[in-house]
Amino acid sequence: MKIIKSENKLCLSCMEEHDVDIVELKEKSVFKGMNLEFAVTYEYCSNTDEFLENEDMIRANDLSLKDAYRRELGLLTSLEIKNIREKYGISQKDFAKILDWGKSTITRYENHQVQDRAHDDILRKIDSDPEWLLEFLNRTKDKLSLKAYEKYYNSINKAFNEKKNRYLIDTIHAIYAGFKEDVIKESSKKDN
């Protein structure tokens, strides 16, 4: 048990006012048939030696379980999904519109629902390839306000411009690979 902090407050376990510890523990649980270990947070009453969860802790602990499941499957965690969206400065609602997903899909992925592999792959591609996200944005332009579209376009385009060198290097590698393949073919013709 790791104590994160202590707060002097009315303890709902013993119904007395005293220092209540906020603690982190490791728990094990089975989720979708998989045995998982994950971090949970509770309030701890030393008077009763009991752990309590408030509403926020219940949500956070549930998300911790699901993120452990995601990690086990090699999927993005809820925080990683949120970071991708925030990298481009896009709201949850508008991100779902841009991707043409259900209006609450991103909110659910960031807060409690485990995404499927197909959506995970799309999110990973968007994270690594802003040009791809620009295509989505332009395809769904009419679903956004002009102000939102311009804001997102500028943010995504900025990220795209920062990646131009990577695209150039990838192009050079592809050309070199093609050239190398041609040289091998020519060499093999001469040997025959």
N, C-alpha and C positions, 0 to 999 in steps of 0.2 A: 504494500500500500504506500503510495507516494502522495504526500500532502502538497496540494497545489497552493492553497491559501486557507486562511481561517477568517470567519466573519462572526462578529458578535450579533446574535439575532435570536428570535424566538425559534426554538427547535421544535419541529412538528413531531418529533419522535417522543421526547420527554415532556413537551409543553412547558419548558423553562427557557429563560433567556440565558445564553452562555455562548462561548466560542464554538462554532460549528465548523468542522474541517471540510473543505472541498478536496476530495481525494481521487486519485486515478488508480485503477486496478486493471489487471489483465483478466479477461474472462474467456471461456471457451463455449462455443455453441455450434449447433448444426444448422446450416442454412442451405436450402436447396440440395440436401444430401451431402454437403461438404462440411467437414470438421474444421472450424476456424478458431483462431485466437485473435483477440482484438482488445483495444483499450476502451475502458468505460470510465465515466466520471459520476461520482455520487457525493451526497452530503453524508458526513459521518458524525453520529452522536456518540461521544465517549461515555455519556451517562448510561445509555441503554445498549451500547455496543451494536448499533444497528445502522444500516445504510438506507438512505432515502434518495429518490429521484424526483426532481421537479420536472415540469413539462419540457423545458429546454433541454434538460439532461436526457430525458426519454428520447427526444428527437435526435440529439447528438449521438447517443449510444446506439440507436438503431442505424444511423448513418455510418457509424464506425464499423458495425457488423457488415453492412452492405459494401463498404469500401474494402474491407478485408476480403470479401468474396470477389470483388472486382479485381483486386491485386492478384488473387489466386488464379483467376482466369486470364490475366493479362489485359484487362480492360482499364480504361481511364477511371480514376477516382472522381468523386463528385467535385472535389476542389480543382482537379486538373481540368475538368470540363468548364468550371466557372472561370478559371484562369485563361482558357482559350478565348472564351466569349469576351472577357474583360480586356484581353490583349488588344482587341479591335474596338473596344469601347461600345459594344452593342448591348442593348437591354435584352433580358430573357425573352420577352414577348416578340421583339423585332427579330431576334436571332432565329426563333422558331418560324417566323414569317419568311425570312430570307432562305431558310433551308426547306421551306414548304412542308414543315412538320406540324403536328397538332399544336394549338396555341399554348398549351401547358406542358409540352414535352420537355423543353429545356428546364423549366422550373422543377419538374418531377425528377429529372436526372441529377440536378444539382442538390436536391433535398431528400429524396428517398427511394426513387425507383432505379433499378439497375438497367442500364441500356442494353440493347441487343448488339451483336457483333457488327452488323451492317452500319448502324448509327455510330458506333465507336470508330469504325474505319473512316467514315466521313469526317468525324470530328478531328481525327488524327491528321487526315489529309489537309483539312482547313488550317490546322495549327502549323503545318510545315509548308504550306503552299498558298500564300495570300492571293495569288493570281486566280486560283481555283475559287476562292471565296468571292472575288470580284465578279466572276461569271455568275455565281448564285445571286449576288446582289443585283446585277444588271437584269437578270431574268425575272426578278421579283420586284423590280423598281416601282411598279404601279401599286404595290401593296403597302408602301411606306409613304409618309409625308415627304415633301421635297426637302425640308430641313433635315429630317432624319437620314434620308438617302445621301444627301451631300456630306453630312457629318461622317457617316459610315464609309462612304466612298473615299473621303480624304484620309481617314484612319487606315483603311485597308490598303489604299494606294501607297501610303507612306511605308507600310510594312513591306509591300511588294518592291518598292524602290530600294529598300535596304537589303532585299534578297537578290537583287539583280546580279551581283557578282557570283552568287551561288548558281544561278541559272546559267551564267556564262561558262563557269567551270564545268557544269554538267554537260553543256553543249560541246565543249572542247573534248571532254572524255568520250562522248558518244561518237564524235567525228574520228578521234584517234582510234577507238575500238573498231570502227568501220575500216579505217585505213590499215590497221594491223591485220584484220581479217582478209583484206584484199592481198596483202603481202604474203600471207600464209597460203592463200589459194594459188598465187603465181608461183611460189616456191614449190608447191606440191605438183603443179603442172610440169615444171622443169625436171623434177625428179622422175616423172613417169615417162 
